[in-house]
Amino acid sequence: MLTKAPHLFDEATAVTAGDSRWQGRTSPDYWAFVGPFGGCTAATILRALMQHPQRAGDPLALTVNYCAPVAEGVFDLDVRLVRSNRSSQHWSVEMTQGGGEVTTLATAVFAERRPSWSHQPAEFPGAIPFEQLRPYPKLAMTWANQYDFRFAEGEPKLGGGAAKQPLSPYSKLWIADRVPRKLDALSLMSMSDAFFGRVFHARQELVPFGTVSLTTYFHADLADMDAEDTTRVLATADAKTFHKSYGDQHGELWSPSGRLLATTTQIAYFKA
């Protein structure tokens, strides 16, 4: 009997449980400039939390601070439940390698989401259907090649030299795993960091870049995402400012049906 091979994303974010210290390994399939793709690291941390026997509720917020480059190989996750009450839990996670200093520091909130009044003032941005847009060409960074990016607006034209004048950092695109995988909290977390650096769009060139701090807010629980039954999101991203080596990014991730699944913001370093 044939068995279905694990998805590369699930292999890359796999963790082994311990008492308080969990362990994982970086994946060459999700590599960026000088280390693993930050979205994959964030999803790995979230997986450890979701698999923790004390976890209650669904992800509400995750903040990840990337303190230092993560080297290729094994890493440890020190997972700690900081506080828990009837409706929410607060967690902290520290990633280290070889017993050394912290490379990644994260805090997370899980919550029991109960039926309530609902209202979505944000309007679905809409876009040309996924199937009618061409995939973005593959890049040297392996993590980017694990995704199928299809730009409806703001496709970066890289490789032709820097723009003479700064261009709009805004983009609207579909994001899906290149090998289709049903959307869940882990893939949503990773996709929230899958936007290209806004500075790439503004300058139309690749420059040294790295996320410093990333926060993602989940607006749908696990049951909501399961009901959406989709393998892709429609995503928008923009920036407000680039100044003295740092720039911001804020983004939205929508289901094809028009549900706002997550919002995200980050501050990133660049050298230009």
PyMOL commands that set and color helices and strands:
alter all, ss='L'
color gray80, all
select helices_A, chain A and resi 8-12+28-30+38-51+130-132+142-146+185-191+198-203+222-228
alter helices_A, ss='H'
color red, helices_A
select strands_A, chain A and resi 15-16+21-25+58-66+74-84+88-96+102-111+147-153+171-177+209-218+232-238+242-243+246-254+260-270
alter strands_A, ss='S'
color yellow, strands_A
deselect
rebuild
show_as cartoon
